[in-house]
């Protein structure tokens, strides 16, 4: 998943590699890994630990650590390999 419009509620250096990400309203956050973070450009890439249903450009993605909101952005691209299990 590639996202833009990055808005973090913490210092970018403090963002953990493993987060929980939520892309659909009323769903539970799912484990994901932050693969790239470009705070200056407002962009990031992440990969879900398990496949997600109907991830599409234009949706919001929120990043959490437990119940703590870390930030988020807007999905620009969801590639099939981004939905595969993280390794």
C-alpha positions in Angstrom: 0.0 0.0 0.0 1.3 3.4 -0.9 -0.1 6.5 0.8 0.3 10.3 0.7 -0.9 13.1 2.9 1.0 11.7 5.8 0.0 13.3 9.1 1.9 11.9 12.1 1.1 12.7 15.8 4.6 11.9 16.9 8.2 12.4 15.7 8.8 10.4 12.5 11.9 8.8 14.2 9.5 7.4 16.9 7.2 5.7 14.5 7.6 1.9 15.0 8.2 -0.4 12.0 5.3 -2.6 13.1 2.0 -0.8 13.5 -1.7 -1.6 13.3 -3.4 -0.1 10.3 -7.1 0.4 9.6 -8.5 1.2 6.2 -12.2 0.5 6.6 -14.7 2.1 9.0 -15.9 -0.3 11.7 -13.1 -2.8 11.2 -10.4 -3.7 13.6 -6.8 -2.5 12.9 -4.6 -5.2 11.4 -0.9 -5.7 11.9 1.3 -4.0 9.2 4.9 -3.1 8.6 6.1 0.4 7.6 8.4 -0.3 4.6 9.2 3.3 3.7 8.6 6.6 5.4 9.2 9.9 3.6 7.9 12.6 6.1 9.3 15.5 4.0 7.3 14.3 1.0 4.3 13.3 3.2 4.4 9.7 1.9 4.7 6.2 3.3 4.5 2.5 2.2 3.2 -0.3 4.3 2.5 -4.0 4.0 -0.3 -5.8 5.8 0.5 -9.0 7.7 -2.6 -10.6 6.3 -4.7 -9.9 3.1 -7.2 -7.1 3.3 -10.5 -6.8 1.5 -11.2 -3.9 -0.9 -8.3 -1.6 -0.2 -8.6 1.2 -2.8 -7.1 4.6 -3.7 -8.8 7.5 -2.0 -9.5 5.7 1.2 -7.9 6.8 4.5 -5.4 4.6 6.3 -5.0 5.2 10.1 -1.9 3.9 11.9 -2.1 2.8 15.6 -0.1 1.3 18.4 -2.7 -0.4 20.5 -5.4 2.2 21.2 -3.0 5.1 20.4 -3.5 6.8 17.1 -0.1 7.5 15.5 -1.2 9.2 12.3 -2.3 8.3 8.8 -2.8 9.3 5.2 -4.7 8.7 2.0 -4.2 5.6 -0.1 -2.8 6.3 -3.5 -2.1 2.8 -4.6 -2.8 -0.7 -3.3 -0.7 -3.3 -5.1 -1.4 -7.0 -4.8 2.0 -7.7 -3.4 1.3 -5.1 -0.7 -1.6 -7.2 0.5 0.5 -10.3 0.9 1.9 -11.5 4.2 4.8 -9.4 5.4 8.1 -11.1 5.6 
